[in-house]
Amino acid sequence: MALDLSEQSNSILRYDYSFLFDKAGQLHYHELFNKIKEKKMNRQLLKIFLFLTVISVLIVPQLKELNIKPAEDGGNSMVAYDEDPVVVVINSTPSQADIFIDNVHKGKTKKSMFLYPGEYDLRLSLEGYFTISEKIRVSTDTKKNIFNYNLVENVGKLELDVSPSYPTVRIDNKRVEMDYELERLKTGIHQIEVEQDSYYPYKGTVEIKFGETTKLKISLTPKIGKLQFDISPNNAECVLSQRGSELFKWYGSMRQDSILVGSYDLFITAKGYKTYRGSVTVLENKTTVKKVELVRGYETPTMVFVKGGTFTMGCNGKYDLPCFEDEIPAHRVTLNDFYIGKYEVTQELWVSVMESNTSFEYLKLPKKEVSWYEAVEFCNKLSDREGLQRAYSGSGYNIKCNFNANGYRLPTEAEWEYAARGGNKSKNYFYSGSNNLDKVGVYFFNSGYGSVFNPVGSLKPNELGLYDMSGNVEEWCWDWYGAYTVSGRSNPKGPSSGQQRVIRGGGIHDNGGGCGVFRRSSKSPDDKYRPNGFRLVRTRL
């Protein structure tokens, strides 16, 4: 039972003395004493002090038994309870909402607290959510004092249609992701900014309403310039690209009267001339003139000398990894000196040699989707162009290799592994140049899950200065695929016949293990699988 002492007839107790009690109902005599010292005490209050001092031994125990505390409204009253406070738990989803009991902040959900049985005004507040306000009744039965609330998010949806695609969008000065954050915007007026290279930015406002989808279409205004190309010879093939994507292809001179401002890459080829690689910048409302005269000659690959030596080929069990059946037995191999390409054959070199009209790709990417037969054809054509003796003769399964020719060829499997291991400078890494594949190779987990090749030479080289022998594209070798023999060999060239050719190094579709220096793989020689590439070798005579 609650007893409001302010309603009693006793004039002493009718005075506002709530400051004498703390929240637990304990008397604070020192507060009263301080009032006397400050001379802020009237006679009535002095009587209270004397009265409580004389009979405190009788009054205090009785107040404690009645659970007396100041009134919650802070008025000139005091409330006494004949019941003890009980535990109350207030939860919300999501949590961390501010709890107010009778307008007094009590903390955040999830929260337990002590309240006296009775009725209270509860308010839950969390930014971005609707406020909950209601009365709750606290019971002496603690099982009934657990209150759970699901807060409703005060949001709407923005459906944004922007031209051109893939812009930078900021809402209230914060960059947002188009595919997620626009689904859950707080209600109200928002500032929106949209930017894209070569376009004028957009600034405006948008109103979001609860539970509704607001549609907004924005078309950015382009910044335009003009381009004029004066190219010699007139039959040169020209490709203009931006960020690796081909935009225009033409032959000889050309004028473009409407083109977005910005920087572009220019690639020009012609038979009997060196490839031109450059850039051009378009300025707004101006005509940019680009004049290019190709130089006679041709592209040549960069080759690295490899000193011959003896090494253990295959898996020797030193890497805490199992050896596959085709990698054993490990055996000793001796090789003569040779030259090997510093990089995998690039798209640029392929186009200049094969004079193919393939669609434009970033020029320093490795040439991909190459069959073994096409790699052999490339080697002969490159040898012809440089006036070297062809290494290959015959066709189909009857192709023969003259290892004494000075022209270009594919490495033997032994030459490839020796070079990948670092030759006579080897530090016995599992991958070519490191035990950490991310430092030296492009594979499934650092290539957008097998979707993106790296420009050659992007990562660290191995001990011989060779790049990408682990990962990026897989590399064709000369050898027919077959089992190893235990006996030592000198300059082995593989089985005399077979059905599949060896391909080494792993690529962007490998999860890592296949990129090890002794890991083997094989494919049909006419296979043009996406990661198939190759690297050049020449015999040192």
Disulfide bonds with the S-S distance in Angstrom:
Cys315-Cys323 1.95
